[in-house]
Amino acid sequence: MATERVKPIIIRDAENNEEYTLEFNRETILFAESRKFDIDDVGRYPMTKIPELFWYAFRMHHKSMSKQQTDKIFFEKLGGFEGVPDGFATRLGELYNAPFTAFFDGEPTKNPNVTVEL
C-alpha cells in the first residue's frame, strides 16, 4: 500500500515575481549523495546541513540555482532559521525521504521477461 505523497514546499518571491518548488527525486538525491550528504547529519549539524539540504531541494525543478543563490533566499529573503515556519526542516527531511518511501512502498513493476528469486 502506497503512502501519502509529501507536498512540495513552494516559495513565492513577490519582489521579483518568482516561484520556487522544492522537492526531491532520485536524481537530486544522487547529486546530494555524490557530495557526501547524509540526511542523518542534519540533526547533528543543523547550522551547516539545513542550508545544504535547502539547496539540494531546488535541484529537481531549478537545477541552475547555485548554493550562493539559495543561501541568499534562505538567509536574506526568508530570514534564515528565525524566519522559516515551524516544521520547515522537518518537511525538507520528509521531501528528501519521499523517493525512498515511494520506492519501497510502491507496487512492483511487472516485467514477464525478468524475475527475481530470493
C-alpha positions in Angstrom: 0.0 0.0 0.0 1.5 3.4 -1.0 1.9 6.1 1.5 0.5 9.6 1.1 2.6 11.9 -1.1 4.5 14.7 0.7 3.5 18.1 -0.7 6.5 20.1 -2.1 7.5 23.4 -0.4 6.5 26.4 -2.6 8.4 29.7 -2.1 6.9 32.7 -3.7 9.0 35.8 -4.1 6.7 38.8 -4.8 9.7 41.1 -5.1 10.8 39.5 -8.4 7.7 37.5 -9.2 9.5 34.2 -8.9 8.1 30.9 -7.6 10.3 28.0 -6.5 9.2 24.4 -5.9 11.3 22.4 -3.5 11.2 18.6 -3.6 13.4 15.6 -4.4 13.6 12.8 -6.9 16.2 10.0 -7.4 18.4 12.3 -9.5 18.6 15.0 -6.8 19.3 12.5 -4.1 22.1 11.0 -6.2 23.5 14.6 -6.6 23.4 15.1 -2.9 24.9 11.8 -2.0 27.7 12.3 -4.6 28.7 15.3 -2.4 28.8 13.1 0.7 25.5 14.5 2.0 24.0 12.3 4.8 20.5 13.1 5.9 21.3 11.9 9.5 23.9 14.8 9.7 21.0 17.4 9.6 20.2 16.7 13.3 23.9 16.7 14.3 24.9 19.8 12.3 21.8 21.8 11.6 23.5 25.2 11.0 25.5 23.6 8.2 23.2 20.9 6.9 19.8 22.6 6.7 21.0 25.3 4.2 22.7 22.5 2.3 19.5 20.4 2.2 17.6 23.5 1.2 20.0 23.9 -1.8 19.6 20.3 -2.8 15.8 20.7 -2.7 16.0 23.2 -5.5 17.7 20.8 -7.8 14.6 18.9 -9.1 12.9 22.0 -10.5 15.6 24.7 -10.5 18.8 22.9 -11.5 20.7 26.0 -12.3 20.4 27.6 -8.9 23.7 27.9 -7.2 24.3 27.4 -3.4 25.1 31.2 -3.2 21.6 31.9 -4.7 19.8 29.6 -2.4 21.7 30.8 0.6 20.6 34.4 -0.3 16.9 33.2 -0.4 17.3 31.2 2.8 19.2 33.8 4.9 18.2 37.1 3.4 14.8 36.7 1.9 13.3 34.2 4.3 15.3 35.4 7.4 17.2 32.2 8.0 16.4 29.9 10.9 14.3 32.5 12.6 12.3 33.4 9.5 11.1 30.0 8.3 7.9 28.5 9.6 7.9 25.8 12.3 8.2 22.4 10.7 10.3 23.7 7.7 13.3 21.5 8.4 11.1 18.5 9.1 9.3 19.0 5.8 12.6 19.2 3.9 13.6 15.9 5.5 10.2 14.3 4.6 10.7 15.5 1.0 14.2 14.0 0.9 12.9 10.7 2.2 9.8 10.6 -0.1 11.6 9.0 -3.1 12.8 6.2 -0.8 9.3 5.7 0.6 7.8 5.6 -2.9 10.4 3.1 -4.0 9.9 0.7 -1.1 6.1 1.2 -0.7 5.2 1.1 -4.4 3.8 -1.7 -6.4 6.5 -3.9 -8.1 6.9 -3.3 -11.8 5.6 -6.2 -13.8 8.0 -7.5 -16.4 7.4 -11.1 -17.5 10.9 -11.3 -19.0 12.8 -10.5 -15.8 12.4 -12.3 -12.4 14.0 -12.0 -9.0 14.4 -15.0 -6.8 15.3 -14.5 -3.1 
